[in-house]
Amino acid sequence: MSLFHPPEGFPPHLVAFWPLVWVQLRLLGAAVRATYGKDATYRWSITPNGRVFLTCIHFRL
């Protein structure tokens, strides 16, 4: 997943907005790392309007 190539299975109607979604993902990742540490893994999802949100966080002990 890079700035210029959305992940496989990404909604086709949002491909034009991929750079904006990518920025949201980078900010979400930074917030999760700052709050829970770098060992926390997380899953994200996207709304039909292009908003990224956190679906779950997995902690490693």
Secondary structure, 3 states (H helix, E strand, C coil): CECCECCCCCCHHHHHHHHHHHHHHHHHHHHHHHHHCCCCEEEEEECCCCCEEEEEEECCC
